[in-house]
Amino acid sequence: MRAALLTAGNIGHVQALSFILSALDYPEYQEEALNALQKYGRQAFPPIEKMLTNPYVPLERRRKLVLFLSRLNSGEGKQILLRNIDIPEQKLRK
């Protein structure tokens, strides 16, 4: 799975984003998934923002996405966080 995440990040195909995002649910693959997301750049922001606001997406995955956006040197990533500052789950805002 690590090789698949690396390849998905290098190829940058939009259809592989759901695979990469779901890999965040597995601690042993989180680092590779985050690296792949970083390679996608702005292309990954719309699905990330949708996941942040979806209460059916696992809380831990959404937490990882918040941390990912906060660590980017991207104004757009910070804007996503600001737009979603009122997310009801208190645990996401800590």
C-alpha positions in Angstrom: 0.0 0.0 0.0 2.9 2.3 0.7 4.1 2.0 -2.9 0.6 2.6 -4.2 0.3 5.8 -2.1 3.7 7.0 -3.4 2.7 6.3 -7.0 -0.7 8.0 -6.5 1.1 11.1 -5.2 3.5 11.1 -8.1 0.9 10.7 -10.7 -1.5 13.2 -9.2 -4.7 11.8 -10.7 -7.9 13.2 -9.2 -9.5 9.8 -9.0 -6.7 8.5 -6.6 -7.5 11.2 -4.0 -10.2 9.1 -2.3 -7.8 6.3 -1.9 -5.2 8.6 -0.4 -7.6 10.3 1.9 -9.0 6.9 3.2 -5.4 5.8 3.9 -5.4 8.4 6.7 -7.5 6.0 8.7 -4.5 3.7 9.1 -1.7 4.9 11.3 0.9 2.8 9.5 0.1 4.6 6.2 -0.6 8.1 7.4 2.8 9.5 6.6 2.8 8.3 3.1 -0.8 9.5 2.6 0.1 13.0 3.8 3.1 13.1 1.6 1.0 12.1 -1.4 -1.6 14.8 -0.5 1.2 17.4 -0.4 2.2 16.5 -3.9 -1.4 17.1 -5.1 -1.3 20.7 -3.9 -4.3 22.8 -4.5 -6.0 20.0 -6.4 -6.6 18.2 -3.1 -8.3 21.1 -1.4 -11.9 20.7 -2.6 -12.2 17.1 -1.4 -10.4 17.9 1.8 -12.8 20.7 2.6 -15.8 18.4 1.8 -14.4 15.8 4.3 -13.9 18.4 7.0 -17.6 19.2 7.0 -18.9 15.7 6.6 -19.9 14.2 10.0 -19.8 10.7 8.6 -16.1 10.9 7.8 -14.1 9.5 10.8 -13.1 12.1 13.3 -9.5 11.0 13.3 -9.2 11.4 9.5 -10.7 14.9 9.8 -8.3 15.8 12.6 -5.4 14.7 10.4 -6.7 16.9 7.6 -6.9 19.9 9.9 -3.3 19.4 10.9 -2.3 18.9 7.3 -3.9 22.2 6.3 -2.5 24.1 9.2 1.1 23.0 8.4 0.9 24.0 4.7 2.6 27.2 3.6 -0.6 28.0 1.7 -2.9 30.8 2.2 -5.6 28.7 0.5 -5.2 26.0 3.1 -5.6 28.5 5.9 -8.7 29.9 4.2 -10.3 26.5 4.2 -9.6 26.2 8.0 -11.1 29.7 8.6 -14.2 28.9 6.5 -14.8 25.9 8.6 -13.9 27.3 12.0 -17.4 26.6 13.2 -17.2 22.8 12.7 -19.4 21.5 15.5 -16.9 18.8 16.7 -15.0 20.4 19.5 -12.2 17.9 19.1 -11.4 19.2 15.6 -10.7 22.7 16.9 -8.2 21.8 19.6 
